[in-house]
Amino acid sequence: MEEVETLADRITRDGPLSLKKIKESVITCMGLPIKEGLMREYKLGREVFNSKDARAGPKAFMEKRDPKFIGE
């Protein structure tokens, strides 16, 4: 149980938008042909990479602080 709690804590520190899109990708891409699934995953990934959170993570790293993700 301790390992589960440690993993859950680590996951919840990630950006809420990226977690949402990962979940959406898993749910919507299951059972699709590989090409269609990869295209859908690519589209969802672009939304994350173009977000404010995607810029907040590296900036926080450079400033040696924890990121403050806002889900945008």
N, C-alpha and C positions, 0 to 999 in steps of 0.2 A: 504494500500500500504506500510505503514511503517513496518508492521509485515512481509510482503513478503520480503522487502529489508533486514530486520534483519536476516531472515531465510536464504536467498540467501548468505549473507555475511558469515554466520556461516558455511554453506555447502562448500563454496569455500575455506575455510581455511583448509579443510580436504585434505588428500593426493590425488593427481590426479589419481594415479593408483587405489586406492580403489573406488573412484567415477566412474571411467571407468568400473571397474568390476561389481559394483552394477548395473549400467545401462545395461551392457551386460547380467547380470543374469536375470534381469527383462524382457528384450527383448527376450532372447533365451529360457527362461523357461516357458513362458506363454503358456498355453494349453497342456503342457506335463503331462503325468502321474506323480503323486507325487514322486514315487521312482526315475524316470529318472530325474526329475527336481532337486531333492535334490542331486543326484550324480553330476549333472552338476554344481550346485551351490557350492558344496564341492570342486570341481576341481578349480573353479574360486577363491574361498576363499583361497585355498592353495597357489595360485600364489601371492596373496596379503600378506599372513602371512609369506611367505618366501622372501619377498622383502626388499630392503634397507630401504624403507619408514617405514616398520613395525618395524624396529629397531630404526629408527630416532625418532618416536613418544615417546616411553617410555624413551629414553635417554634424550630428551629435557625436558620431565616432571621431571625427576630426577635432571636435571640441572636448573630447574625452569626458563625455557625460552620457547619461541614459537618454534615449530618444523619447520625445513626447508625441506619440502618434494620435491623430485626430480622426482618422477614418475617412479622410478625403484625399 
